[in-house]
Structures are given as structure tokens and as C-alpha cells.
């Protein structure tokens, strides 16, 4: 069991290193809606620690028609954020741009990266037997 955790940690570390190689926003994972929802909950909790709800308007930089994106927008609004949906015409000048990438790192191991005004926040998640995704490590921040 210890070897499995070590292997998962090494795979996650390698994925974190190559995060900058992602060519575009999107959900490239096989995460279930339940796992996506729990990752979105955790992501919004982290965003709330950095960007004040009630004072921040986020502008989505991509369509949010996947399970993670839909959950993220719903959770942001429930937390008190104004969220502008993605449009090809662009968003208002006062909104804070936000995008995300969700990757499958290994079976039942996922990586969420959000991009907010040039700052990336990344965290790994592992899916437990209850179907929910739980943090596999701390949030990392890169400016």
C-alpha cells in the first residue's frame, strides 16, 4: 500500500512539472460527475481564500459544458461570485478571467489547474471508493 501511494505521488509530481505544457483550457479527464463536483467544491474553497466573494466577478475563458465546469460555475455563484459565461466576443473589462484544465494523471488520480490572471493554482485529487475526489496534496501556486 505504501508503494502505491509513493508511485501515485511521483506520477502527480511529474504531472505538476509538465502542467505548463498544456495547450489550452478544458476537461481532459475521465472523472465522473460526482468526482468532478467534489473537485469543484475544493477549488472554489481555495479561490475564496484568494479572491473575495461578493466583490469578484469571474469571466470564464472557456465553455463550461463538462461536469467539472458546470459544477465550478454553480459553486462559484453559490459562494457569492458573479460569473460571466464564456462568449467568443469576450467579457467585460472589469471581470477577472478564469480558466481551468482537468487532467487524468493515473487511474483515479486527477489534477486540477485553474488560471486566474496569469496565476495558476494546481492540486491533485484521488478518487476514493465512495466516488468522491479528495485532495492528494496541497495547492501549488505559480505566478
N, C-alpha and C positions, 0 to 999 in steps of 0.2 A: 504494500500500500504506500509506503514512504517513497519507493522508487517511482510509482505512478505520479505522485504529487510533484516530485522533483522534475520528472520528464515534462509534465504539464507546465511547470514554472519556466523551464528552459524554452519550450515552444512559445510560450507567451512572451518571454523576454525577446526572442528573435522576432516575433511579430511586431512588438513595440518598436524595435530598431528600424524595421522597414516600413513603418507607418507612413513616413514621408513620401514613399514611392507610390501611394495611391493616386490614380489619375483623376478621380472625380468622386463626388459625393454619391452615396447610395447605400442600399442594403444588399450586401453580397453574401448574406448568411443563409443558413437553413434553419434559423431559430423559429420556434413555434410562437404563436401569438401570446401564450402565457409567459414564456421566457422573454419575449420582446417587451411585454408590458412591465415585467419586473425590472428589466434593464432601463427602460424609460423612466420608471419611478426613481431609481437610484440616480440617473443622470440629471433629472430635474432637481433633486435634492442638492446635488453638487452645484448646479447652476445657481440655485437660490442662495448659496453661500457666497457667491461671487458677484451676482447681478441682482439688485434689489427688486423683488416682485412689486407690482403696483407702480413702479417708476420706469420699468424697462419694457420696450416694445421690441420683440424679436421679428425679424423678417426671414422666413425660410428661403434658403438658397437652392432648394430642390423640391420636386413634388414629394408629397408625404403619403403616397398611396400604399405603402407597405405597412405591416403590422407595427414595427418599431416607430416609424414616422408618425402614423396616426395616433399611437399611444403618447408619443412625445408631445405633439401639439395639444392633445386633450389634457395631459398632465400639466403642461405649462399654463394653459388657460385656467385650469382649476386652482393652480397655485397663485394666480393673480397677475399673470403676464398677458399683455396684448400680443397676439401673434398674427402677422400678416402671412397669408398663404403665398406660395411661390407663383409668380407670373413671369412670363418671358419679357414683359415690358420693364421689369424692375420694381423695386419697392421705394417707399418714401425715404428721404434723406435722413430723417430722424430715427429710423429704426436700426437696431443692432443686427447685423447679418449673422445668421447661424446656419450651419450645415452639419451633416454627420456622415460617418461611414461605419457600418456594422459588418464585421468580417467573422467567418468561421475560422478559428485557428486550428482546432482539432475537434474530434467528436465531443460534443457537449462543452466546448470551450470557445468563448466568443470574445471579441474585442470591440468596444465602442469608442469611437473618437468623435468628439464634437469640435467644430471650428467656430470660434466667436471672435470676430475682428482680428484675425491673424493669430489668435492664441488657440492651441489645440489642447484639449483635455482628453486623456485616454485612460481606460480601465478595462481589465479583463474580467470576465464573468464565467462561472461554471454552472451548468445546469444540474440540479440535484434530482433525486428520484421523485420529488413532488412536482417536477416540471417547471419550477421557478428557477430563475438565474440569480446566483448570489455572487458578490464580489470575490474575485480570485486574487486581489491585491489592491494596493492604494491607487488613487487617481494620480496620474502624472500630468504635469503642465509644461508645455513648451511654448516659448514666445518667439 
